Amino acid sequence: PSEQVTLDPQTANLNLVVDHKTVSFLGGKVTPRDTSKRFTGSPSVLGSQGFTSGRHYWEVNVGTEGSWAVGVALESVPRAACFSLLRSEKVWALHLDWDGQYTAECQVPFQVLVWEKLQKIRVCLDYDRGRVTFYNAKDMTQILQFKATFTEKVFPYFCLWSRGSLIKL
């Protein structure tokens, strides 16, 4: 069964408005009280539950506007890093750019060809086999698969870059 992923407001960048199942980009700092878990350099938020073994999946409605990234991040992901955060060995994500291009975000990013605009994505994590796979939830067509070696807790990861960007779990 699908994981009941919720968003962790303590990790949310101050430009994001977060409730347990929805995140949107506001562009104004609205949340008081910084925590050491909060993303300060990129408009990102993590899921509340991390994983250290097993197979897990969750579905993400990405809406029809804006620029976003969804995927997974290691618990030790740097919270103060800017956009280059996606180009690290600690994040594996599918990114929709402002120009409508999809990119696989990892240490060496590459373009992903998608035949239709994605609205709902299934993210599948196989911790033990070191795989993160993305599907178009509409027809379960595989979009992208990363291979990695996980040595720490892995969390659902979400990033929004522009007004109009909205993610619902």
OpenMM code with the backbone's topology and positions (N, CA, C; nanometers):
from openmm import Vec3, app, unit

residues = "PRO SER GLU GLN VAL THR LEU ASP PRO GLN THR ALA ASN LEU ASN LEU VAL VAL ASP HIS LYS THR VAL SER PHE LEU GLY GLY LYS VAL THR PRO ARG ASP THR SER LYS ARG PHE THR GLY SER PRO SER VAL LEU GLY SER GLN GLY PHE THR SER GLY ARG HIS TYR TRP GLU VAL ASN VAL GLY THR GLU GLY SER TRP ALA VAL GLY VAL ALA LEU GLU SER VAL PRO ARG ALA ALA CYS PHE SER LEU LEU ARG SER GLU LYS VAL TRP ALA LEU HIS LEU ASP TRP ASP GLY GLN TYR THR ALA GLU CYS GLN VAL PRO PHE GLN VAL LEU VAL TRP GLU LYS LEU GLN LYS ILE ARG VAL CYS LEU ASP TYR ASP ARG GLY ARG VAL THR PHE TYR ASN ALA LYS ASP MET THR GLN ILE LEU GLN PHE LYS ALA THR PHE THR GLU LYS VAL PHE PRO TYR PHE CYS LEU TRP SER ARG GLY SER LEU ILE LYS LEU".split()
positions = [
    Vec3(0.0823, -0.1209, 0.0000),
    Vec3(0.0000, 0.0000, 0.0000),
    Vec3(0.0858, 0.1261, 0.0000),
    Vec3(0.0287, 0.2320, -0.0486),
    Vec3(0.0965, 0.3610, -0.0551),
    Vec3(0.1274, 0.4133, 0.0848),
    Vec3(0.2451, 0.4745, 0.0999),
    Vec3(0.2807, 0.5381, 0.2274),
    Vec3(0.1922, 0.6604, 0.2473),
    Vec3(0.1536, 0.6858, 0.3695),
    Vec3(0.0766, 0.8057, 0.4034),
    Vec3(0.1751, 0.9167, 0.4398),
    Vec3(0.2416, 0.9688, 0.3373),
    Vec3(0.3436, 1.0710, 0.3575),
    Vec3(0.2777, 1.2016, 0.4007),
    Vec3(0.3344, 1.2639, 0.5025),
    Vec3(0.2955, 1.3991, 0.5420),
    Vec3(0.4205, 1.4860, 0.5372),
    Vec3(0.4008, 1.6160, 0.5304),
    Vec3(0.5116, 1.7101, 0.5204),
    Vec3(0.5547, 1.7556, 0.6594),
    Vec3(0.6843, 1.7741, 0.6766),
    Vec3(0.7398, 1.8163, 0.8049),
    Vec3(0.7582, 1.9679, 0.8049),
    Vec3(0.6698, 2.0428, 0.8700),
    Vec3(0.6797, 2.1890, 0.8668),
    Vec3(0.8088, 2.2423, 0.9283),
    Vec3(0.8738, 2.1642, 1.0147),
    Vec3(1.0000, 2.2102, 1.0741),
    Vec3(1.1139, 2.2137, 0.9731),
    Vec3(1.0984, 2.1432, 0.8597),
    Vec3(1.2027, 2.1457, 0.7567),
    Vec3(1.1707, 2.2456, 0.6466),
    Vec3(1.0501, 2.3004, 0.6433),
    Vec3(1.0040, 2.3833, 0.5311),
    Vec3(1.0750, 2.5177, 0.5246),
    Vec3(1.1226, 2.5521, 0.4059),
    Vec3(1.1770, 2.6845, 0.3796),
    Vec3(1.0704, 2.7890, 0.4085),
    Vec3(1.1115, 2.9066, 0.4515),
    Vec3(1.0172, 3.0105, 0.4923),
    Vec3(0.9347, 3.0681, 0.3772),
    Vec3(0.9723, 3.0396, 0.2521),
    Vec3(0.8938, 3.0848, 0.1369),
    Vec3(0.7802, 2.9890, 0.1026),
    Vec3(0.7704, 2.8791, 0.1756),
    Vec3(0.6685, 2.7785, 0.1481),
    Vec3(0.5584, 2.7836, 0.2526),
    Vec3(0.4368, 2.7545, 0.2072),
    Vec3(0.3235, 2.7389, 0.2976),
    Vec3(0.2922, 2.5901, 0.3008),
    Vec3(0.2975, 2.5316, 0.4204),
    Vec3(0.2872, 2.3865, 0.4341),
    Vec3(0.1771, 2.3510, 0.5321),
    Vec3(0.0903, 2.2559, 0.4910),
    Vec3(0.0110, 2.1850, 0.5903),
    Vec3(0.0536, 2.0387, 0.5768),
    Vec3(-0.0140, 1.9469, 0.6352),
    Vec3(0.0368, 1.8095, 0.6368),
    Vec3(0.0434, 1.7435, 0.4997),
    Vec3(-0.0442, 1.7820, 0.4068),
    Vec3(-0.0516, 1.7146, 0.2770),
    Vec3(-0.0302, 1.8065, 0.1570),
    Vec3(-0.0130, 1.9380, 0.1790),
    Vec3(-0.0026, 2.0328, 0.0687),
    Vec3(0.1101, 2.1317, 0.0952),
    Vec3(0.1831, 2.1665, -0.0110),
    Vec3(0.2841, 2.2717, -0.0011),
    Vec3(0.2706, 2.3621, -0.1227),
    Vec3(0.2782, 2.4929, -0.1005),
    Vec3(0.2744, 2.5891, -0.2101),
    Vec3(0.3818, 2.6940, -0.1873),
    Vec3(0.4186, 2.7607, -0.2959),
    Vec3(0.5209, 2.8651, -0.2895),
    Vec3(0.4513, 2.9978, -0.2695),
    Vec3(0.4847, 3.0664, -0.1620),
    Vec3(0.4247, 3.1964, -0.1332),
    Vec3(0.5182, 3.3094, -0.1724),
    Vec3(0.6470, 3.2911, -0.1505),
    Vec3(0.7430, 3.3935, -0.1870),
    Vec3(0.7642, 3.4985, -0.0800),
    Vec3(0.7007, 3.4837, 0.0338),
    Vec3(0.7211, 3.5753, 0.1454),
    Vec3(0.7445, 3.4950, 0.2706),
    Vec3(0.8287, 3.5420, 0.3555),
    Vec3(0.8619, 3.4660, 0.4762),
    Vec3(0.7468, 3.4750, 0.5748),
    Vec3(0.6824, 3.3614, 0.5994),
    Vec3(0.5627, 3.3616, 0.6829),
    Vec3(0.5760, 3.2797, 0.8106),
    Vec3(0.6680, 3.1863, 0.8156),
    Vec3(0.6762, 3.0965, 0.9303),
    Vec3(0.7790, 3.1484, 1.0300),
    Vec3(0.7402, 3.1676, 1.1541),
    Vec3(0.8375, 3.2099, 1.2540),
    Vec3(0.9229, 3.0926, 1.3002),
    Vec3(1.0182, 3.1202, 1.3852),
    Vec3(1.0931, 3.0174, 1.4556),
    Vec3(1.1753, 2.9277, 1.3645),
    Vec3(1.3008, 2.9575, 1.3540),
    Vec3(1.3913, 2.8719, 1.2786),
    Vec3(1.4251, 2.7476, 1.3596),
    Vec3(1.4510, 2.6392, 1.2880),
    Vec3(1.5005, 2.5178, 1.3511),
    Vec3(1.6217, 2.4720, 1.2722),
    Vec3(1.7040, 2.3898, 1.3303),
    Vec3(1.8225, 2.3404, 1.2600),
    Vec3(1.7840, 2.2483, 1.1450),
    Vec3(1.6605, 2.2009, 1.1449),
    Vec3(1.6136, 2.1123, 1.0380),
    Vec3(1.5649, 2.1895, 0.9154),
    Vec3(1.5417, 2.3212, 0.9284),
    Vec3(1.4777, 2.4004, 0.8232),
    Vec3(1.5709, 2.4255, 0.7037),
    Vec3(1.5159, 2.4139, 0.5824),
    Vec3(1.5883, 2.4529, 0.4615),
    Vec3(1.5903, 2.6053, 0.4548),
    Vec3(1.7092, 2.6631, 0.4504),
    Vec3(1.7211, 2.8087, 0.4416),
    Vec3(1.7716, 2.8539, 0.3055),
    Vec3(1.8336, 2.7659, 0.2291),
    Vec3(1.8918, 2.8055, 0.1013),
    Vec3(1.8089, 2.7708, -0.0199),
    Vec3(1.7177, 2.6774, -0.0084),
    Vec3(1.6326, 2.6398, -0.1219),
    Vec3(1.4896, 2.6232, -0.0719),
    Vec3(1.3906, 2.6473, -0.1579),
    Vec3(1.2497, 2.6361, -0.1172),
    Vec3(1.2048, 2.4901, -0.1108),
    Vec3(1.2575, 2.4187, -0.0125),
    Vec3(1.2384, 2.2742, -0.0011),
    Vec3(1.1702, 2.2367, 0.1293),
    Vec3(1.1166, 2.1140, 0.1314),
    Vec3(1.0570, 2.0560, 0.2519),
    Vec3(1.0713, 1.9040, 0.2409),
    Vec3(1.0869, 1.8387, 0.3544),
    Vec3(1.0949, 1.6926, 0.3589),
    Vec3(0.9649, 1.6341, 0.4108),
    Vec3(0.9449, 1.5069, 0.3803),
    Vec3(0.8369, 1.4333, 0.4429),
    Vec3(0.8700, 1.4096, 0.5895),
    Vec3(0.7674, 1.3867, 0.6697),
    Vec3(0.7877, 1.3665, 0.8138),
    Vec3(0.8523, 1.2325, 0.8458),
    Vec3(0.8250, 1.1310, 0.7646),
    Vec3(0.8747, 0.9965, 0.7924),
    Vec3(0.9903, 0.9626, 0.7001),
    Vec3(1.1006, 0.9153, 0.7593),
    Vec3(1.2138, 0.8680, 0.6814),
    Vec3(1.2182, 0.7161, 0.6818),
    Vec3(1.3011, 0.6605, 0.5936),
    Vec3(1.3071, 0.5156, 0.5756),
    Vec3(1.4513, 0.4679, 0.5825),
    Vec3(1.4721, 0.3529, 0.6468),
    Vec3(1.6057, 0.2937, 0.6563),
    Vec3(1.6097, 0.1514, 0.6013),
    Vec3(1.4992, 0.1048, 0.5469),
    Vec3(1.4954, -0.0275, 0.4844),
    Vec3(1.3627, -0.0414, 0.4110),
    Vec3(1.3548, -0.1450, 0.3284),
    Vec3(1.2279, -0.1802, 0.2657),
    Vec3(1.1935, -0.1025, 0.1399),
    Vec3(1.0716, -0.1341, 0.0899),
    Vec3(1.0185, -0.0713, -0.0314),
    Vec3(0.8997, 0.0153, 0.0071),
    Vec3(0.8958, 0.1357, -0.0489),
    Vec3(0.7928, 0.2333, -0.0151),
    Vec3(0.7563, 0.3116, -0.1405),
    Vec3(0.6307, 0.3546, -0.1491),
    Vec3(0.5948, 0.4459, -0.2577),
    Vec3(0.4897, 0.5437, -0.2092),
    Vec3(0.4834, 0.6573, -0.2780),
    Vec3(0.3836, 0.7604, -0.2498),
    Vec3(0.3547, 0.8335, -0.3795),
    Vec3(0.2365, 0.8919, -0.3861),
    Vec3(0.1962, 0.9645, -0.5068),
    Vec3(0.1883, 1.1128, -0.4773),
    Vec3(0.2291, 1.1915, -0.5777),
    Vec3(0.2408, 1.3359, -0.5634),
    Vec3(0.1658, 1.4029, -0.6777),
    Vec3(0.0677, 1.4862, -0.6446),
    Vec3(0.0018, 1.5701, -0.7449),
    Vec3(0.0840, 1.6971, -0.7584),
    Vec3(0.1340, 1.7233, -0.8793),
    Vec3(0.2250, 1.8358, -0.9000),
    Vec3(0.1578, 1.9567, -0.9630),
    Vec3(0.0281, 1.9483, -0.9889),
    Vec3(-0.0413, 2.0640, -1.0443),
    Vec3(-0.0017, 2.0911, -1.1882),
    Vec3(-0.0431, 2.2053, -1.2391),
    Vec3(-0.0210, 2.2363, -1.3802),
    Vec3(0.0644, 2.3602, -1.4011),
    Vec3(0.1074, 2.4248, -1.2934),
    Vec3(0.1847, 2.5484, -1.3070),
    Vec3(0.3137, 2.5413, -1.2279),
    Vec3(0.4063, 2.6287, -1.2649),
    Vec3(0.5256, 2.6489, -1.1846),
    Vec3(0.6366, 2.5489, -1.2089),
    Vec3(0.7402, 2.5631, -1.1292),
    Vec3(0.8589, 2.4796, -1.1356),
    Vec3(0.8734, 2.4065, -1.0024),
    Vec3(0.9043, 2.2765, -1.0080),
    Vec3(0.9087, 2.1952, -0.8876),
    Vec3(1.0093, 2.0813, -0.9037),
    Vec3(1.0396, 2.0162, -0.7928),
    Vec3(1.1167, 1.8920, -0.7935),
    Vec3(1.0589, 1.8013, -0.6858),
    Vec3(1.0498, 1.6719, -0.7161),
    Vec3(1.0048, 1.5728, -0.6186),
    Vec3(1.1001, 1.4542, -0.6242),
    Vec3(1.1203, 1.3903, -0.5102),
    Vec3(1.2087, 1.2749, -0.5056),
    Vec3(1.2398, 1.2360, -0.3638),
    Vec3(1.3674, 1.2040, -0.3390),
    Vec3(1.4117, 1.1666, -0.2053),
    Vec3(1.5421, 1.2386, -0.1734),
    Vec3(1.5671, 1.2532, -0.0425),
    Vec3(1.6915, 1.3149, 0.0044),
    Vec3(1.7393, 1.2409, 0.1285),
    Vec3(1.8698, 1.2385, 0.1456),
    Vec3(1.9269, 1.1816, 0.2666),
    Vec3(1.9005, 1.2743, 0.3846),
    Vec3(1.8959, 1.2176, 0.5028),
    Vec3(1.8731, 1.2976, 0.6234),
    Vec3(1.9785, 1.4067, 0.6387),
    Vec3(2.1013, 1.3807, 0.5937),
    Vec3(2.2115, 1.4761, 0.6085),
    Vec3(2.2180, 1.5803, 0.4975),
    Vec3(2.1140, 1.5898, 0.4146),
    Vec3(2.1149, 1.6877, 0.3056),
    Vec3(2.1407, 1.8270, 0.3634),
    Vec3(2.2302, 1.9054, 0.3009),
    Vec3(2.2599, 2.0384, 0.3548),
    Vec3(2.1386, 2.1305, 0.3465),
    Vec3(2.1041, 2.1925, 0.4557),
    Vec3(1.9826, 2.2749, 0.4612),
    Vec3(2.0076, 2.4173, 0.4132),
    Vec3(2.1333, 2.4624, 0.4096),
    Vec3(2.1618, 2.6008, 0.3705),
    Vec3(2.2025, 2.6127, 0.2240),
    Vec3(2.2170, 2.5012, 0.1532),
    Vec3(2.2602, 2.5049, 0.0134),
    Vec3(2.1501, 2.5604, -0.0758),
    Vec3(2.1905, 2.6285, -0.1824),
    Vec3(2.0939, 2.6861, -0.2765),
    Vec3(2.0575, 2.5840, -0.3830),
    Vec3(2.0304, 2.6309, -0.5046),
    Vec3(1.9845, 2.5443, -0.6132),
    Vec3(2.0788, 2.4269, -0.6352),
    Vec3(2.2078, 2.4485, -0.6121),
    Vec3(2.3055, 2.3414, -0.6324),
    Vec3(2.2789, 2.2211, -0.5428),
    Vec3(2.1909, 2.2393, -0.4440),
    Vec3(2.1509, 2.1282, -0.3580),
    Vec3(2.1053, 2.0091, -0.4415),
    Vec3(2.0308, 2.0356, -0.5493),
    Vec3(1.9817, 1.9264, -0.6328),
    Vec3(2.0952, 1.8540, -0.7038),
    Vec3(2.2056, 1.9203, -0.7240),
    Vec3(2.3181, 1.8614, -0.7954),
    Vec3(2.4168, 1.7998, -0.6968),
    Vec3(2.3651, 1.7295, -0.6000),
    Vec3(2.4508, 1.6719, -0.4968),
    Vec3(2.4321, 1.5209, -0.4922),
    Vec3(2.5133, 1.4568, -0.4103),
    Vec3(2.5007, 1.3120, -0.3929),
    Vec3(2.4017, 1.2787, -0.2828),
    Vec3(2.3224, 1.3768, -0.2401),
    Vec3(2.2280, 1.3555, -0.1300),
    Vec3(2.0823, 1.3722, -0.1714),
    Vec3(2.0577, 1.4035, -0.2993),
    Vec3(1.9214, 1.4222, -0.3503),
    Vec3(1.9078, 1.3483, -0.4829),
    Vec3(1.7944, 1.2794, -0.5006),
    Vec3(1.7587, 1.2164, -0.6271),
    Vec3(1.6170, 1.2620, -0.6574),
    Vec3(1.6003, 1.3434, -0.7622),
    Vec3(1.4696, 1.4056, -0.7848),
    Vec3(1.4413, 1.4229, -0.9329),
    Vec3(1.3125, 1.4327, -0.9637),
    Vec3(1.2644, 1.4705, -1.0961),
    Vec3(1.2233, 1.6160, -1.0867),
    Vec3(1.2752, 1.6986, -1.1776),
    Vec3(1.2571, 1.8438, -1.1715),
    Vec3(1.1891, 1.8928, -1.2992),
    Vec3(1.0833, 1.9720, -1.2838),
    Vec3(1.0225, 2.0426, -1.3970),
    Vec3(1.0722, 2.1855, -1.3928),
    Vec3(1.1399, 2.2270, -1.5000),
    Vec3(1.1957, 2.3612, -1.5095),
    Vec3(1.0902, 2.4604, -1.5557),
    Vec3(1.1233, 2.5903, -1.5474),
    Vec3(1.0308, 2.6953, -1.5916),
    Vec3(0.9974, 2.6834, -1.7397),
    Vec3(1.0892, 2.6282, -1.8187),
    Vec3(1.0648, 2.6171, -1.9631),
    Vec3(0.9972, 2.4861, -2.0021),
    Vec3(0.9482, 2.4107, -1.9037),
    Vec3(0.8751, 2.2879, -1.9328),
    Vec3(0.9623, 2.1660, -1.9550),
    Vec3(1.0918, 2.1763, -1.9289),
    Vec3(1.1837, 2.0639, -1.9456),
    Vec3(1.1942, 1.9847, -1.8153),
    Vec3(1.1958, 1.8534, -1.8273),
    Vec3(1.2143, 1.7662, -1.7116),
    Vec3(1.3618, 1.7272, -1.7019),
    Vec3(1.4137, 1.7296, -1.5795),
    Vec3(1.5538, 1.6972, -1.5561),
    Vec3(1.5642, 1.5978, -1.4411),
    Vec3(1.6531, 1.5011, -1.4573),
    Vec3(1.6877, 1.4111, -1.3476),
    Vec3(1.7934, 1.4822, -1.2655),
    Vec3(1.7603, 1.5138, -1.1412),
    Vec3(1.8520, 1.5887, -1.0555),
    Vec3(1.9266, 1.4926, -0.9641),
    Vec3(2.0569, 1.4923, -0.9815),
    Vec3(2.1467, 1.4077, -0.9042),
    Vec3(2.2847, 1.4697, -0.9188),
    Vec3(2.3888, 1.3955, -0.8856),
    Vec3(2.5228, 1.4524, -0.8943),
    Vec3(2.5547, 1.4987, -1.0361),
    Vec3(2.5134, 1.4224, -1.1358),
    Vec3(2.5322, 1.4609, -1.2759),
    Vec3(2.3938, 1.4632, -1.3407),
    Vec3(2.3284, 1.5809, -1.3441),
    Vec3(2.1911, 1.5884, -1.3945),
    Vec3(2.1832, 1.5616, -1.5447),
    Vec3(2.0670, 1.5149, -1.5885),
    Vec3(2.0452, 1.4926, -1.7310),
    Vec3(1.8980, 1.5134, -1.7634),
    Vec3(1.8718, 1.5478, -1.8895),
    Vec3(1.7351, 1.5743, -1.9333),
    Vec3(1.6573, 1.4435, -1.9457),
    Vec3(1.5284, 1.4499, -1.9119),
    Vec3(1.4393, 1.3347, -1.9204),
    Vec3(1.3296, 1.3682, -2.0203),
    Vec3(1.3093, 1.2809, -2.1179),
    Vec3(1.2031, 1.3032, -2.2160),
    Vec3(1.0719, 1.2469, -2.1633),
    Vec3(0.9730, 1.3327, -2.1541),
    Vec3(0.8397, 1.2939, -2.1083),
    Vec3(0.7427, 1.3373, -2.2168),
    Vec3(0.6538, 1.2480, -2.2576),
    Vec3(0.5695, 1.2733, -2.3741),
    Vec3(0.4458, 1.3562, -2.3437),
    Vec3(0.4112, 1.3705, -2.2171),
    Vec3(0.2979, 1.4554, -2.1814),
    Vec3(0.3288, 1.5242, -2.0503),
    Vec3(0.2636, 1.6358, -2.0252),
    Vec3(0.2873, 1.7086, -1.9006),
    Vec3(0.2374, 1.6249, -1.7833),
    Vec3(0.3254, 1.6011, -1.6890),
    Vec3(0.2911, 1.5179, -1.5738),
    Vec3(0.2033, 1.5948, -1.4764),
    Vec3(0.1034, 1.5258, -1.4218),
    Vec3(0.0181, 1.5857, -1.3196),
    Vec3(0.0241, 1.5087, -1.1887),
    Vec3(0.0465, 1.3780, -1.1981),
    Vec3(0.0564, 1.2945, -1.0781),
    Vec3(0.1713, 1.1964, -1.0980),
    Vec3(0.2598, 1.1921, -0.9991),
    Vec3(0.3806, 1.1107, -1.0077),
    Vec3(0.3831, 1.0119, -0.8921),
    Vec3(0.4180, 0.8880, -0.9228),
    Vec3(0.4428, 0.7893, -0.8175),
    Vec3(0.5940, 0.7811, -0.7982),
    Vec3(0.6370, 0.8013, -0.6742),
    Vec3(0.7780, 0.7894, -0.6376),
    Vec3(0.7935, 0.6591, -0.5607),
    Vec3(0.8821, 0.5709, -0.6084),
    Vec3(0.9043, 0.4409, -0.5450),
    Vec3(1.0482, 0.4337, -0.4945),
    Vec3(1.0622, 0.4057, -0.3671),
    Vec3(1.1928, 0.3904, -0.3045),
    Vec3(1.2123, 0.2443, -0.2670),
    Vec3(1.3188, 0.1845, -0.3177),
    Vec3(1.3609, 0.0510, -0.2734),
    Vec3(1.4946, 0.0712, -0.2027),
    Vec3(1.4882, 0.0898, -0.0733),
    Vec3(1.6069, 0.1251, 0.0054),
    Vec3(1.7141, 0.0170, -0.0054),
    Vec3(1.6747, -0.1074, 0.0111),
    Vec3(1.7715, -0.2170, 0.0169),
    Vec3(1.8413, -0.2407, -0.1164),
    Vec3(1.7720, -0.2206, -0.2269),
    Vec3(1.8320, -0.2392, -0.3598),
    Vec3(1.8905, -0.1097, -0.4144),
    Vec3(1.8710, 0.0018, -0.3422),
    Vec3(1.9295, 0.1293, -0.3827),
    Vec3(1.8681, 0.1857, -0.5089),
    Vec3(1.7351, 0.1876, -0.5136),
    Vec3(1.6677, 0.2394, -0.6336),
    Vec3(1.5603, 0.3399, -0.5968),
    Vec3(1.5515, 0.4447, -0.6786),
    Vec3(1.4416, 0.5405, -0.6711),
    Vec3(1.3839, 0.5475, -0.8116),
    Vec3(1.2560, 0.5124, -0.8251),
    Vec3(1.1919, 0.5051, -0.9558),
    Vec3(1.0717, 0.5979, -0.9577),
    Vec3(1.0543, 0.6669, -1.0699),
    Vec3(0.9437, 0.7610, -1.0879),
    Vec3(0.8535, 0.7100, -1.2000),
    Vec3(0.7226, 0.7159, -1.1761),
    Vec3(0.6239, 0.6726, -1.2747),
    Vec3(0.5223, 0.7836, -1.2969),
    Vec3(0.4678, 0.7889, -1.4187),
    Vec3(0.3494, 0.8696, -1.4446),
    Vec3(0.2343, 0.7907, -1.3832),
    Vec3(0.1735, 0.8421, -1.2766),
    Vec3(0.0697, 0.7672, -1.2046),
    Vec3(-0.0548, 0.7469, -1.2897),
    Vec3(-0.0693, 0.8249, -1.3953),
    Vec3(-0.1861, 0.8124, -1.4834),
    Vec3(-0.1917, 0.6747, -1.5485),
    Vec3(-0.0769, 0.6263, -1.5977),
    Vec3(-0.0743, 0.4976, -1.6682),
    Vec3(0.0407, 0.4069, -1.6228),
    Vec3(0.1115, 0.4481, -1.5175),
    Vec3(0.2237, 0.3731, -1.4595),
    Vec3(0.3391, 0.3519, -1.5576),
    Vec3(0.3560, 0.4453, -1.6497),
    Vec3(0.4723, 0.4458, -1.7375),
    Vec3(0.5937, 0.4908, -1.6572),
    Vec3(0.7028, 0.4130, -1.6652),
    Vec3(0.8240, 0.4532, -1.5935),
    Vec3(0.8857, 0.5740, -1.6615),
    Vec3(0.9209, 0.6742, -1.5809),
    Vec3(0.9808, 0.7975, -1.6310),
    Vec3(1.1318, 0.7953, -1.6123),
    Vec3(1.1747, 0.7462, -1.4962),
    Vec3(1.3137, 0.7623, -1.4560),
    Vec3(1.3453, 0.6649, -1.3434),
    Vec3(1.4706, 0.6165, -1.3417),
    Vec3(1.5159, 0.5362, -1.2281),
    Vec3(1.6595, 0.5742, -1.1932),
    Vec3(1.6828, 0.5991, -1.0644),
    Vec3(1.8173, 0.6235, -1.0126),
    Vec3(1.8638, 0.4995, -0.9385),
    Vec3(1.9955, 0.4760, -0.9430),
    Vec3(2.0569, 0.3734, -0.8592),
    Vec3(2.1511, 0.4441, -0.7632),
    Vec3(2.1471, 0.4026, -0.6381),
    Vec3(2.2276, 0.4676, -0.5347),
    Vec3(2.2582, 0.3668, -0.4254),
    Vec3(2.3478, 0.4028, -0.3368),
    Vec3(2.3744, 0.3239, -0.2172),
    Vec3(2.3352, 0.4092, -0.0982),
    Vec3(2.2347, 0.3662, -0.0259),
    Vec3(2.1863, 0.4421, 0.0891),
    Vec3(2.2526, 0.3900, 0.2161),
    Vec3(2.3047, 0.4812, 0.2957),
    Vec3(2.3717, 0.4438, 0.4204),
    Vec3(2.3125, 0.5171, 0.5401),
    Vec3(2.2049, 0.5912, 0.5171),
    Vec3(2.1390, 0.6648, 0.6246),
    Vec3(1.9915, 0.6784, 0.5900),
    Vec3(1.9167, 0.7409, 0.6772),
    Vec3(1.7730, 0.7565, 0.6583),
    Vec3(1.7448, 0.8411, 0.5341),
    Vec3(1.6445, 0.7977, 0.4563),
    Vec3(1.6031, 0.8656, 0.3333),
    Vec3(1.4618, 0.9200, 0.3536),
    Vec3(1.4401, 1.0448, 0.3113),
    Vec3(1.3111, 1.1118, 0.3288),
    Vec3(1.2514, 1.1517, 0.1947),
    Vec3(1.1188, 1.1525, 0.1823),
    Vec3(1.0556, 1.2157, 0.0665),
    Vec3(1.0991, 1.3624, 0.0613),
    Vec3(1.1259, 1.4112, -0.0613),
    Vec3(1.1793, 1.5466, -0.0808),
    Vec3(1.0929, 1.6218, -0.1813),
    Vec3(1.0681, 1.7494, -0.1518),
    Vec3(0.9850, 1.8340, -0.2386),
    Vec3(1.0468, 1.9734, -0.2448),
    Vec3(1.0454, 2.0339, -0.3634),
    Vec3(1.0985, 2.1687, -0.3805),
    Vec3(1.0092, 2.2436, -0.4790),
    Vec3(0.9773, 2.3692, -0.4486),
    Vec3(0.8956, 2.4538, -0.5367),
    Vec3(0.9683, 2.5854, -0.5575),
    Vec3(0.9719, 2.6333, -0.6844),
    Vec3(1.0488, 2.7531, -0.7150),
    Vec3(0.9664, 2.8748, -0.7521),
    Vec3(0.8383, 2.8623, -0.7724),
    Vec3(0.7671, 2.9794, -0.8245),
    Vec3(0.6244, 2.9856, -0.7737),
    Vec3(0.5698, 3.1074, -0.7733),
    Vec3(0.4288, 3.1258, -0.7398),
    Vec3(0.3463, 3.0421, -0.8369),
    Vec3(0.2423, 2.9843, -0.7881),
    Vec3(0.1609, 2.8960, -0.8711),
    Vec3(0.2005, 2.7505, -0.8561),
    Vec3(0.3209, 2.7258, -0.8049),
    Vec3(0.3626, 2.5874, -0.7802),
    Vec3(0.2860, 2.5339, -0.6601),
    Vec3(0.2313, 2.4142, -0.6764),
    Vec3(0.1523, 2.3526, -0.5703),
    Vec3(0.1726, 2.2021, -0.5760),
    Vec3(0.2012, 2.1422, -0.4624),
    Vec3(0.2167, 1.9973, -0.4533),
    Vec3(0.1201, 1.9460, -0.3483),
    Vec3(0.0459, 1.8397, -0.3852),
    Vec3(-0.0466, 1.7749, -0.2912),
    Vec3(-0.0119, 1.6277, -0.2827),
    Vec3(-0.0142, 1.5772, -0.1615),
    Vec3(0.0114, 1.4343, -0.1404),
    Vec3(-0.1196, 1.3591, -0.1280),
] * unit.nanometer
topology = app.Topology()
chain = topology.addChain("A")
for resn in residues:
    res = topology.addResidue(resn, chain)
    for name in ("N", "CA", "C"):
        topology.addAtom(name, app.Element.getBySymbol(name[0]), res)
